[in-house]
Amino acid sequence: MAARCRLAARFHHVHGTNVRLDASRTRATRVESFANGICFSQEPLAPGQIFLVEIEEKELGWCGHLRVGLTALDPQSLEVVPEYSLPDLVNMGDTWVFAITRSHNRVTAEGEEAPVRARGPPWEPFLLIEQVRIPRDTLVGCSRPGRYSHILDDLYKMNVLPATARRSRIGVLYTPQPDGTADMHIIINGEDMGPSARRLPITRPLYAVVDVFASTKSVRVIPVEYGFPSLQTLCRLVIQKHIVHRLAIDGLDLPPPLKSFCKHE
């Protein structure tokens, strides 16, 4: 799965007409208007694999925000990428896309009452969604280094900032179910919003959909480590635990690449 995750952790070369990708295809920027910003993952996602993006730039003057979801449509087969993910791409069938809001859509099984969403403490190292286990550290956004970054970082961890704030991290994944279908989950800053769609067909490849729409100007793909954290990640966690805020990292006797990693990721 690790090799597949690395391939999927960038955008497909097929995208909306107003999207510009960087050379690595990990950053997507809408360069005109407010629409035609649809992007897809490079590869179909594996069960439990999250496609995670961070909001890098916002643009004032537009109404609406980032939209994410999944599609069983192969981007390569599209003659034209639709202008909008909602409703255009969804109306093409086998596509499930939702606008990112604080009160996110959640569906329940027939006859089931909507349960209160369980929120684990922000210091728990892993987010658990059914049988899926994802390191929480990567899922949570963080502020740019500055005098008040330590305060803002705690707000990201508690997920109390607007879901569409700059530097928020939003991901989508699917989990197989006993009936042979799948549930789609959307993750906002390390918090599972619950099943957003049910009975997705897992017999077909499912690609992530990211619509860089309206006030969302630019997003960046965040690679996610599965299994045991890397030594670099463990070092960062220990360092961040013992400092007041990330500006203090500049005064530590550390190699410059490690300082940058601790401050910006």
Protein Blocks (a to p, Z undefined) as FASTA:
>chain_A
ZZmmmmmmpccfbdcfkbccdfkopaccdfbhjbhkaccdfbdcdehiacddddfbdceh
iacdddddddfbdfklpmbacfbfblklmmnopiacddddfbdcddddehiacddddddd
fklmbdcehjaccdfklmpccddddfklmmmmmmmmnopacfkbghiacdddddddfkop
acddddeehiaebjfbghiafkbccddddddehjlmbdcdddddehjadfklmmmmmmmm
mcfblmlmmmpccdfklmmmmmmZZ
